[in-house]
Amino acid sequence: MTSGNDICRMTALEIAQNVRDKAISPSEVAEASIARMEALDPELHAYCTPTPDLMRDQARAVEDKIARGEDAGPLAGVPVGIKDLVVMKDYPTVSGSMAYKD
């Protein structure tokens, strides 16, 4: 089993290859990423709107696709942070400034 620290040190291509090879699951990647975000973000303030539940849901969706034998895409299982300048349905867009939070 790969540790969360090992996963967080992988490149996107390494994560994608390990997911395709079923060496790690998208949920393992998501949980490692969430744990790292929760450990470091109180000091870094890198995320205006953390979305761990969305990350878990999307990881499970990728796992379901893989289980059905469908092509999940070349970067399946790779976590991606969305820049806060991009509008996402159901999430606030604050342009990187908490002054716009409300």
N, C-alpha and C positions, 0 to 999 in steps of 0.2 A: 504494500500500500504506500502511496506517495503522501508525504506530509504536506500540510497546508503551506508551510514555509517553502518547500520545494516547488509547489505549484506556483506560488507567487513570484518565484524567481525565473520561471519559464517565459520564453518569448511567446507571442501570440501563435506563431507557427508551430512551436513545440506543443503548446496546449492543444491546438487543433489536431495535430498528428496523434497525440496521446488519446484524445477523445475518439478519433477514427479507429485507432488500434484497440480501443476499449481498455486501455491501461488505466485511465481515469474517467470518471463520469462527469457530465456537465454539472451535476449537483455538487460533487466534490469541489469542482473549480469554483462554483458559486459560493459555497460555504467558506472556502479558503479566502476568497476575495472579500466577502462580507466581514469575516473575522479581522482581516488586515485593515479594512476600512474603519471598523469600529475601534480598533486599537490605535490607529494613527490619526484619524480625522479630528479628534478633540484638540490636538495640537496643530495640525496642518490646516484645518478648515477648508479642505479641498472640495467638499461636496455641499452645495446649498440644499439640495433635496435628495438625501439618500433614499434608495428604493430597493431595500433588501427583499421585500416580498415579491416585487416584480421580477427581480433577478432569480429568485427561487422558482417562480412560476414559469419563466422562460426556460430555465434549465430543465425542468420537468417536461416541458413541451418538446425540447430538443431530444431528450431521452426517449419520449414516446415515438417521435418520428424515426429515430434510429432503430428502436425495437420493432417497428413496422417494416423495416427494411427500406425506408425512404431515404433519399439523399437530403441530408440536413444542411448542406452547403459547406463551402470550403473553410469557413471560420466557425463552424458549429461548436458551441461550448466556450467560446472565447468571450470573456466579459468585456463590455464596452461602456465607458462613461460618456454620457451625452452632454456636450457643452451647454451650459445654461442659456445660451443665446438661441437655441433651437426650441421651438414650441413643441411640447409633447402633450397630447390629449390627457386631461385629468391631472396634470401636474403644473405647478406654478412656474412661470418663466420670470426670473428676477434679474437677468442679465449680469449675473455674478455679484450683485449688490443686495445685501439683506435689507437695504432701504426700500426695495420694491417688493418685499415679501408679502405684504398685505395688499 
